[in-house]
Amino acid sequence: MEQNTQTILIAEDDSDIRDGVRILLSGEGYRILEAGDGAQALEFFSPQVDLVILDVMMPGMSGLQVCEQLRKNSTVPILFLTARSQESDKLLGLTAGGDDYLVKPFSFVELSARVKALLRRYYIYQGKETAASGQDGQMLCSHGVRLALEYNRVWVDDKEVNLTDTEYKILRLLMQHPERIFPVQALYEAVWNEPYYYVSNGTVMVHIRNLRTKIEADPQNPCRICTVWGKGYRFADKEERRDG
């Protein structure tokens, strides 16, 4: 899909910030939809939206609440904007289902880079145009999980589950190397394609937790995505291999 056909929904109650983001991103060739609050964002959202940019703190319905509502039916990438820089606030956004986080004030270069990265991952791993054409030879199958290699579709015990593009990318990497232990740093750099910092531990932890709620029968006692304490995570390809 060409960039100039990609649609971005911006939900931000500060009109100056909203106008600035609109001007900058429309200049990059994106189609922009604007919402001044959370309720309006849900009203304007449709399957044609390729990326949602959400302010965390908005009157009425917060960005976190909007994200939770969107995640009930959509895996569209979500980028949070917030004036808060505490790690706990970042984790709240990721727990709600967000894919990335940008702290105000931010530069256009940083915003543009995050937007492009999220859209690139979404179209590589979502594969809207090819979603109906997968064959068994293009699947990974292990421990009751079937994963399409060319687009974001996953089945657990023959029931399809909806993963965000980040969750899909984590699962795909782990399933491609069953029983291999991935340290958090290696997992982060492979999936997010950016340098690892200590605070990135929380980002990985939240996405693993969200992924487990979707593919594990008992997320508190996972038997597929296992924690190897002090070392990292691995995908167990057999039922009996359980270690956390």
MIMARDO-247912 format. One line per 2 residues: their letters; for each residue x, y, z of N, C-alpha, C. Coordinates in Angstrom, 1 decimal. Layout:
BEGIN
a	X/Y/Z/X/Y/Z/X/Y/Z; ... .
% end
This chain:
BEGIN
me	0.8/-1.2/0.0/0.0/0.0/0.0/0.9/1.2/0.0; 0.6/2.2/-0.8/1.4/3.4/-0.9/1.1/4.3/0.3 .
qn	2.1/5.0/0.8/2.0/5.8/1.9/0.9/6.8/1.8; 0.7/7.4/0.6/-0.3/8.5/0.5/-1.8/7.9/0.6 .
tq	-1.9/6.6/0.8/-3.3/6.1/1.0/-3.5/5.7/2.4; -2.5/5.8/3.2/-2.6/5.4/4.6/-3.2/6.5/5.5 .
ti	-4.1/6.0/6.3/-5.0/6.9/7.1/-4.6/6.9/8.6; -4.4/8.0/9.2/-4.0/8.1/10.6/-5.1/8.9/11.3 .
li	-5.6/8.3/12.4/-6.5/9.0/13.3/-5.8/9.6/14.5; -5.9/10.9/14.7/-5.3/11.6/15.8/-6.4/12.0/16.8 .
ae	-6.2/11.6/18.1/-7.2/12.0/19.1/-6.4/12.8/20.2; -6.6/14.1/20.2/-5.8/15.0/21.1/-6.7/16.2/21.4 .
dd	-6.9/16.5/22.7/-7.8/17.6/23.1/-7.1/18.9/23.0; -5.8/19.0/22.9/-5.1/20.2/22.7/-5.1/20.6/21.2 .
sd	-5.8/21.6/20.8/-5.9/21.9/19.4/-4.6/22.3/18.7; -3.7/22.9/19.5/-2.5/23.3/19.0/-1.6/22.1/18.6 .
ir	-1.6/21.2/19.5/-0.8/19.9/19.3/-1.4/19.1/18.1; -2.7/19.1/18.2/-3.4/18.3/17.1/-3.2/18.9/15.7 .
dg	-3.2/20.3/15.7/-3.0/20.9/14.4/-1.5/20.7/13.9; -0.6/20.8/14.9/0.8/20.6/14.5/1.1/19.2/14.0 .
vr	0.5/18.2/14.6/0.7/16.8/14.2/0.0/16.6/12.8; -1.2/17.2/12.6/-1.9/17.1/11.4/-1.0/17.7/10.2 .
il	-0.5/18.9/10.5/0.3/19.6/9.4/1.5/18.8/9.1; 2.2/18.3/10.1/3.4/17.6/9.9/3.2/16.2/9.1 .
ls	2.2/15.5/9.6/2.0/14.2/9.0/1.3/14.3/7.6; 0.4/15.2/7.4/-0.2/15.4/6.1/0.8/15.8/5.1 .
ge	1.8/16.6/5.6/2.9/16.9/4.7/3.8/15.7/4.2; 3.7/14.6/5.0/4.3/13.4/4.7/3.5/12.5/3.7 .
gy	2.3/13.0/3.4/1.4/12.2/2.5/0.4/11.4/3.1; 0.2/11.4/4.4/-0.8/10.6/5.1/-2.2/11.4/5.1 .
ri	-3.3/10.6/5.1/-4.6/11.1/5.2/-4.9/11.2/6.7; -5.3/12.3/7.2/-5.5/12.6/8.6/-6.9/12.7/9.0 .
le	-7.3/12.0/10.1/-8.6/12.2/10.7/-8.4/12.8/12.1; -9.1/13.8/12.5/-8.9/14.5/13.8/-10.1/14.3/14.8 .
ag	-9.8/14.0/16.0/-10.8/13.9/17.1/-10.3/14.7/18.3; -11.2/15.4/18.9/-10.9/16.2/20.0/-11.1/15.6/21.4 .
dg	-11.7/14.4/21.4/-11.8/13.6/22.6/-11.9/12.1/22.3; -12.0/11.3/23.4/-12.1/9.9/23.2/-13.3/9.4/22.5 .
aq	-14.5/10.0/22.9/-15.7/9.5/22.3/-15.7/9.8/20.7; -15.2/10.9/20.4/-15.1/11.3/18.9/-14.1/10.3/18.2 .
al	-13.1/9.9/18.9/-12.1/9.0/18.3/-12.8/7.7/17.9; -13.6/7.2/18.9/-14.3/5.9/18.6/-15.3/6.1/17.5 .
ef	-15.9/7.2/17.4/-16.9/7.5/16.4/-16.2/7.5/15.0; -15.0/8.1/14.9/-14.3/8.3/13.6/-13.6/7.0/13.2 .
fs	-13.3/6.1/14.1/-12.5/5.0/13.8/-13.3/4.0/12.9; -12.5/3.4/11.9/-13.1/2.4/11.0/-12.0/1.5/10.6 .
pq	-12.3/0.4/10.0/-11.2/-0.5/9.5/-10.2/0.1/8.5; -10.6/1.2/7.9/-9.7/1.9/7.0/-8.6/2.7/7.7 .
vd	-8.7/2.8/9.0/-7.7/3.6/9.7/-6.5/2.6/9.9; -5.3/3.1/9.5/-4.1/2.3/9.6/-3.2/2.6/10.9 .
lv	-3.5/3.7/11.6/-2.7/4.0/12.8/-3.5/5.0/13.6; -3.5/4.8/14.9/-4.2/5.7/15.8/-3.2/6.3/16.7 .
il	-3.2/7.6/16.8/-2.4/8.4/17.8/-3.3/8.9/18.9; -3.0/8.5/20.1/-3.9/8.8/21.2/-3.2/9.6/22.3 .
dv	-3.8/10.8/22.7/-3.4/11.4/23.9/-3.9/10.6/25.1; -3.0/10.4/26.1/-3.4/9.6/27.2/-4.5/10.3/28.0 .
mm	-4.3/11.6/28.3/-5.2/12.4/29.2/-6.1/13.2/28.3; -7.4/12.8/28.2/-8.4/13.6/27.5/-9.6/13.7/28.3 .
pg	-10.4/14.8/28.2/-11.7/14.9/29.0/-12.7/13.8/28.6; -13.4/13.4/29.6/-14.4/12.3/29.4/-13.7/11.0/29.3 .
ms	-13.6/10.4/28.1/-12.9/9.1/28.0/-11.4/9.3/27.7; -10.6/8.7/28.5/-9.2/8.8/28.4/-8.7/8.0/27.2 .
gl	-7.4/8.3/26.8/-6.8/7.5/25.7/-6.7/6.1/26.1; -6.4/5.8/27.3/-6.3/4.4/27.8/-7.6/3.7/27.6 .
qv	-8.7/4.3/27.9/-10.1/3.7/27.7/-10.4/3.5/26.2; -10.0/4.5/25.4/-10.2/4.4/24.0/-9.4/3.2/23.4 .
ce	-8.2/3.0/23.9/-7.4/1.9/23.4/-8.0/0.6/23.8; -8.5/0.5/25.0/-9.1/-0.8/25.5/-10.3/-1.1/24.6 .
ql	-11.1/-0.1/24.2/-12.3/-0.3/23.4/-11.8/-0.8/22.0; -10.8/-0.1/21.4/-10.4/-0.5/20.1/-9.8/-1.9/20.1 .
rk	-9.1/-2.3/21.1/-8.5/-3.6/21.2/-9.5/-4.8/21.2; -10.8/-4.5/21.5/-11.8/-5.5/21.5/-12.1/-6.0/20.1 .
ns	-11.8/-5.2/19.1/-12.1/-5.6/17.7/-11.0/-5.3/16.7; -9.9/-4.7/17.1/-8.9/-4.3/16.1/-7.5/-4.5/16.6 .
tv	-6.6/-4.8/15.7/-5.2/-4.8/16.0/-4.4/-3.6/15.4; -5.1/-2.6/15.1/-4.5/-1.4/14.5/-3.4/-0.9/15.4 .
pi	-2.2/-0.5/14.9/-1.2/0.0/15.8/-1.6/1.3/16.5; -1.3/1.5/17.8/-1.7/2.6/18.6/-0.4/3.2/19.2 .
lf	-0.3/4.5/19.0/0.8/5.3/19.5/0.3/6.3/20.5; 0.8/6.2/21.8/0.3/7.1/22.8/1.2/8.4/22.9 .
lt	0.5/9.5/23.1/1.2/10.8/23.4/0.8/11.2/24.8; 1.8/11.6/25.5/1.5/12.0/26.9/2.6/13.0/27.4 .
ar	2.2/13.9/28.3/3.1/14.8/29.0/3.9/14.1/30.1; 3.4/12.9/30.5/4.1/12.2/31.6/5.2/11.3/31.1 .
sq	6.3/11.3/31.8/7.5/10.5/31.4/7.8/9.4/32.3; 7.0/9.2/33.4/7.3/8.1/34.3/7.0/6.7/33.6 .
es	7.9/5.8/33.9/7.8/4.4/33.4/6.5/3.8/33.7; 5.9/4.1/34.8/4.6/3.4/35.2/3.5/3.9/34.2 .
dk	3.6/5.1/33.8/2.5/5.6/32.8/2.7/4.9/31.5; 4.0/4.7/31.1/4.2/4.0/29.8/3.7/2.6/29.9 .
ll	3.9/1.9/31.0/3.4/0.5/31.1/1.9/0.5/31.2; 1.3/1.5/31.7/-0.2/1.5/31.7/-0.7/1.6/30.2 .
gl	-0.1/2.4/29.4/-0.5/2.5/28.0/-0.2/1.2/27.3; 0.9/0.5/27.5/1.2/-0.8/26.9/0.3/-1.9/27.4 .
ta	-0.1/-1.8/28.7/-1.0/-2.8/29.2/-2.4/-2.7/28.6; -2.8/-1.5/28.3/-4.1/-1.2/27.7/-4.1/-1.7/26.3 .
gg	-3.0/-2.0/25.7/-2.9/-2.5/24.3/-2.2/-1.6/23.3; -1.5/-0.6/23.8/-0.8/0.3/22.9/0.5/-0.3/22.4 .
dd	1.0/0.1/21.3/2.2/-0.4/20.7/3.5/0.4/20.9; 3.3/1.7/21.1/4.4/2.6/21.4/4.0/3.8/22.1 .
yl	4.9/4.7/22.5/4.7/5.7/23.5/5.7/6.9/23.2; 5.1/8.1/23.1/5.9/9.2/22.8/5.6/10.3/23.9 .
vk	6.7/10.9/24.5/6.5/11.9/25.6/6.6/13.3/25.0; 5.6/14.1/25.4/5.6/15.5/24.9/6.6/16.3/25.8 .
pf	7.3/17.3/25.2/7.3/17.6/23.8/8.2/16.7/23.0; 7.8/16.5/21.8/8.6/15.6/20.9/8.9/16.3/19.6 .
sf	9.9/15.8/18.9/10.3/16.4/17.7/9.6/15.8/16.5; 9.5/16.5/15.4/8.8/15.9/14.3/9.6/14.7/13.8 .
ve	10.9/14.8/13.8/11.8/13.6/13.4/11.4/12.4/14.2; 11.3/12.5/15.5/10.9/11.4/16.4/9.6/10.9/16.1 .
ls	8.6/11.8/15.9/7.2/11.4/15.6/7.1/10.6/14.3; 7.8/11.2/13.3/7.7/10.6/12.0/8.4/9.2/12.0 .
ar	9.5/9.1/12.7/10.2/7.8/12.8/9.3/6.7/13.4; 8.6/7.1/14.5/7.7/6.1/15.2/6.5/5.7/14.3 .
vk	6.0/6.7/13.7/4.8/6.5/12.8/5.2/5.5/11.6; 6.3/5.8/11.0/6.8/4.9/9.9/7.1/3.5/10.4 .
al	7.7/3.4/11.5/8.1/2.1/12.0/6.8/1.3/12.4; 5.8/1.9/13.0/4.6/1.2/13.3/3.8/0.8/12.1 .
lr	3.8/1.6/11.1/3.0/1.3/9.9/3.8/0.2/9.1; 5.1/0.3/9.1/5.9/-0.7/8.3/5.6/-2.1/9.0 .
ry	5.7/-2.2/10.3/5.5/-3.4/11.0/4.1/-4.0/10.8; 3.1/-3.0/10.8/1.7/-3.4/10.6/1.5/-4.1/9.3 .
yi	2.1/-3.4/8.2/1.8/-4.0/6.9/2.6/-5.2/6.5; 3.8/-5.3/7.2/4.6/-6.5/6.9/3.9/-7.7/7.6 .
yq	3.5/-7.5/8.8/3.0/-8.6/9.6/1.5/-8.8/9.6; 0.7/-7.7/9.2/-0.7/-7.8/9.1/-1.1/-8.4/7.7 .
gk	-0.4/-7.9/6.7/-0.7/-8.4/5.3/-2.1/-8.3/4.9; -2.7/-7.1/4.9/-4.1/-7.0/4.6/-4.5/-7.6/3.2 .
et	-3.6/-7.3/2.2/-3.9/-7.7/0.9/-3.8/-9.2/0.7; -3.1/-9.9/1.6/-2.8/-11.4/1.4/-3.5/-12.2/2.5 .
aa	-4.3/-11.6/3.3/-4.8/-12.3/4.5/-5.7/-13.5/4.2; -6.2/-13.6/3.0/-7.1/-14.7/2.6/-6.4/-15.8/1.8 .
sg	-5.0/-15.7/1.6/-4.4/-16.5/0.6/-3.4/-17.5/1.2; -3.3/-17.6/2.6/-2.3/-18.5/3.2/-2.5/-19.9/2.9 .
qd	-1.4/-20.7/2.8/-1.4/-22.1/2.6/-0.7/-22.8/3.8; -1.0/-24.1/4.0/-0.4/-24.8/5.1/1.1/-24.7/5.1 .
gq	1.8/-24.7/3.9/3.2/-24.6/3.8/3.8/-23.3/4.3; 2.9/-22.3/4.5/3.4/-21.0/5.0/3.0/-20.8/6.4 .
ml	2.9/-21.9/7.2/2.5/-21.8/8.5/3.5/-22.4/9.5; 3.6/-21.9/10.7/4.3/-22.5/11.7/3.3/-23.2/12.6 .
cs	3.5/-24.5/13.0/2.5/-25.2/13.8/3.3/-25.9/14.9; 2.9/-25.6/16.1/3.6/-26.1/17.3/2.8/-25.9/18.6 .
hg	2.7/-27.0/19.4/2.0/-26.9/20.7/0.6/-26.3/20.6; -0.1/-26.7/19.6/-1.5/-26.2/19.5/-1.7/-24.8/18.9 .
vr	-0.6/-24.3/18.4/-0.6/-22.9/17.8/-0.2/-23.0/16.4; -1.1/-22.4/15.5/-0.7/-22.2/14.1/-0.6/-20.8/13.8 .
la	0.6/-20.4/13.2/0.9/-19.0/12.9/1.2/-18.9/11.4; 0.5/-18.0/10.7/0.8/-17.7/9.3/2.0/-16.8/9.2 .
le	3.0/-17.3/8.4/4.3/-16.6/8.3/4.2/-15.3/7.5; 3.3/-15.1/6.6/3.3/-14.0/5.7/2.3/-12.9/6.1 .
yn	1.5/-13.1/7.2/0.5/-12.1/7.6/0.1/-12.4/9.0; -0.5/-11.5/9.7/-0.8/-11.6/11.1/-2.2/-12.3/11.3 .
rv	-2.1/-13.7/11.3/-3.2/-14.5/11.7/-2.7/-15.7/12.5; -3.3/-15.9/13.6/-2.9/-17.0/14.5/-4.1/-17.7/15.1 .
wv	-3.9/-19.1/15.1/-5.0/-19.9/15.7/-4.4/-20.7/16.9; -5.2/-20.7/18.0/-4.8/-21.5/19.2/-5.9/-22.5/19.4 .
dd	-5.4/-23.8/19.3/-6.4/-24.9/19.5/-7.5/-24.8/18.5; -7.2/-24.4/17.2/-8.1/-24.2/16.1/-9.1/-23.0/16.2 .
ke	-8.8/-22.2/17.2/-9.7/-21.0/17.3/-8.8/-19.8/17.0; -9.2/-18.9/16.1/-8.4/-17.8/15.7/-8.4/-16.7/16.8 .
vn	-7.2/-16.1/17.1/-7.0/-15.1/18.1/-6.5/-13.8/17.4; -6.9/-12.7/17.9/-6.4/-11.4/17.4/-5.2/-10.9/18.1 .
lt	-4.1/-10.8/17.4/-2.9/-10.2/18.1/-2.5/-8.9/17.5; -2.0/-8.0/18.3/-1.4/-6.8/17.7/-0.2/-7.2/16.9 .
dt	0.3/-6.2/16.1/1.5/-6.6/15.2/2.7/-6.8/16.1; 2.8/-6.2/17.2/4.0/-6.4/18.1/3.9/-7.8/18.8 .
ey	2.7/-8.1/19.2/2.5/-9.5/19.8/2.8/-10.6/18.8; 2.3/-10.3/17.6/2.5/-11.3/16.5/4.0/-11.5/16.2 .
ki	4.7/-10.4/16.2/6.1/-10.4/15.9/6.9/-11.2/16.9; 6.5/-11.0/18.2/7.2/-11.7/19.3/6.9/-13.2/19.2 .
lr	5.7/-13.6/19.0/5.3/-15.0/18.9/6.0/-15.6/17.7; 6.0/-14.9/16.6/6.6/-15.5/15.3/8.1/-15.7/15.6 .
ll	8.8/-14.8/16.2/10.2/-15.0/16.5/10.4/-16.2/17.4; 9.7/-16.3/18.5/9.8/-17.4/19.4/9.5/-18.7/18.8 .
mq	8.4/-18.8/18.0/8.0/-20.0/17.3/9.0/-20.5/16.2; 9.7/-19.5/15.6/10.7/-19.9/14.6/11.9/-20.6/15.2 .
hp	12.1/-20.4/16.5/13.2/-21.0/17.2/12.7/-21.7/18.5; 11.9/-22.7/18.4/11.4/-23.4/19.6/12.5/-23.8/20.5 .
er	12.2/-23.6/21.8/13.1/-24.0/22.9/14.4/-23.2/23.0; 14.6/-22.3/22.1/15.7/-21.3/22.2/15.3/-20.3/23.2 .
if	16.2/-20.0/24.1/16.0/-18.9/25.1/16.4/-17.6/24.6; 15.5/-16.6/24.5/15.8/-15.3/24.1/15.9/-14.4/25.3 .
pv	17.1/-13.8/25.5/17.3/-12.8/26.6/16.4/-11.6/26.2; 16.0/-10.8/27.2/15.1/-9.7/27.0/15.7/-8.7/26.0 .
qa	17.0/-8.5/26.1/17.7/-7.5/25.2/17.6/-8.0/23.8; 17.9/-9.3/23.5/17.8/-9.8/22.2/16.4/-9.7/21.6 .
ly	15.4/-10.1/22.4/14.0/-10.0/22.0/13.6/-8.6/21.7; 14.0/-7.7/22.5/13.6/-6.3/22.3/14.2/-5.7/21.0 .
ea	15.5/-6.0/20.8/16.2/-5.4/19.6/15.7/-6.1/18.3; 15.3/-7.3/18.4/14.8/-8.0/17.2/13.4/-7.5/16.8 .
vw	12.5/-7.3/17.8/11.1/-7.0/17.6/11.0/-5.5/17.4; 11.6/-4.7/18.2/11.4/-3.2/18.1/12.4/-2.6/17.2 .
ne	13.5/-3.3/16.8/14.5/-2.8/15.9/15.0/-1.5/16.3; 15.3/-1.4/17.6/16.0/-0.2/18.2/16.8/-0.6/19.4 .
py	17.8/0.3/19.8/18.7/-0.1/20.9/17.9/-0.4/22.2; 18.5/-1.3/22.9/17.9/-1.7/24.2/18.4/-0.9/25.3 .
yy	17.5/-0.4/26.2/17.9/0.2/27.5/17.2/-0.5/28.6; 17.7/-0.3/29.8/17.1/-1.1/30.9/15.6/-1.0/31.1 .
vs	15.1/0.3/30.8/13.7/0.5/31.0/12.9/-0.4/29.9; 13.6/-0.9/28.9/12.9/-1.7/27.9/12.4/-3.0/28.5 .
ng	12.9/-3.4/29.6/12.5/-4.6/30.3/11.0/-4.6/30.5; 10.5/-3.5/31.0/9.1/-3.4/31.3/8.2/-3.5/30.0 .
tv	8.7/-2.9/28.9/8.0/-2.9/27.6/7.8/-4.4/27.2; 8.9/-5.2/27.2/8.8/-6.6/26.8/7.9/-7.3/27.8 .
mv	8.0/-7.1/29.1/7.2/-7.8/30.1/5.8/-7.6/29.8; 5.3/-6.4/29.6/3.9/-6.1/29.3/3.4/-6.8/28.1 .
hi	4.2/-6.8/27.0/3.7/-7.4/25.8/3.7/-8.9/25.9; 4.6/-9.5/26.6/4.6/-11.0/26.9/3.3/-11.3/27.7 .
rn	3.0/-10.5/28.7/1.9/-10.7/29.5/0.6/-10.7/28.7; 0.5/-9.6/27.9/-0.7/-9.5/27.0/-0.8/-10.7/26.0 .
lr	0.3/-11.1/25.5/0.3/-12.2/24.5/-0.1/-13.5/25.2; 0.4/-13.7/26.5/0.0/-14.9/27.2/-1.5/-15.0/27.5 .
tk	-2.2/-13.8/27.7/-3.6/-13.8/27.9/-4.4/-14.3/26.7; -3.7/-14.3/25.5/-4.4/-14.6/24.3/-4.1/-16.1/23.8 .
ie	-3.0/-16.6/24.3/-2.6/-17.9/23.7/-2.4/-19.0/24.8; -2.5/-18.6/26.1/-2.3/-19.6/27.1/-3.7/-19.9/27.8 .
ad	-3.9/-21.2/28.1/-5.2/-21.6/28.8/-5.2/-21.0/30.2; -4.0/-20.9/30.8/-3.8/-20.3/32.1/-2.6/-19.4/32.1 .
pq	-2.9/-18.1/31.8/-1.8/-17.1/31.7/-0.9/-17.1/32.9; -1.4/-17.4/34.1/-0.6/-17.3/35.3/0.4/-18.5/35.4 .
np	0.1/-19.6/34.6/0.9/-20.8/34.6/1.2/-21.1/33.1; 1.9/-20.3/32.4/2.0/-20.5/30.9/2.8/-21.8/30.6 .
cr	2.3/-22.5/29.6/3.0/-23.7/29.1/3.5/-23.5/27.7; 3.3/-22.4/27.0/3.8/-22.2/25.7/4.9/-21.1/25.7 .
ic	4.6/-19.9/26.2/5.7/-18.9/26.3/6.2/-19.0/27.7; 7.3/-19.6/27.9/7.8/-19.9/29.2/8.9/-18.9/29.6 .
tv	8.9/-18.5/30.9/10.0/-17.7/31.5/11.1/-18.6/32.0; 12.3/-18.3/31.5/13.5/-19.0/32.0/14.2/-18.0/33.0 .
wg	14.0/-18.2/34.2/14.4/-17.2/35.2/15.8/-16.8/35.1; 16.1/-15.5/35.0/17.5/-15.0/34.9/18.0/-15.1/33.5 .
kg	17.3/-15.7/32.6/17.8/-15.8/31.2/16.9/-15.2/30.1; 15.6/-15.3/30.2/14.7/-14.8/29.2/13.5/-15.6/29.0 .
yr	13.1/-15.7/27.7/11.8/-16.4/27.3/12.1/-17.4/26.2; 11.3/-18.4/26.2/11.3/-19.4/25.1/9.9/-19.9/24.8 .
fa	9.8/-20.5/23.6/8.5/-21.1/23.2/8.7/-22.6/23.4; 7.9/-23.2/24.3/8.0/-24.6/24.5/7.1/-25.4/23.5 .
dk	7.7/-26.3/22.8/7.0/-27.0/21.7/6.3/-28.3/22.2; 6.4/-28.6/23.5/5.8/-29.8/24.0/5.1/-29.4/25.3 .
ee	3.9/-30.1/25.5/3.1/-29.8/26.6/3.8/-30.0/28.0; 4.7/-31.0/28.0/5.3/-31.3/29.3/6.4/-30.4/29.7 .
rr	6.9/-29.6/28.7/7.9/-28.6/29.0/7.4/-27.4/29.7; 7.3/-27.3/31.0/6.7/-26.1/31.7/7.7/-25.7/32.8 .
dg	8.0/-24.4/32.7/9.0/-23.9/33.7/8.6/-22.5/34.2; 7.4/-22.0/33.9/7.1/-20.6/34.4/6.4/-19.8/33.4 .
% end
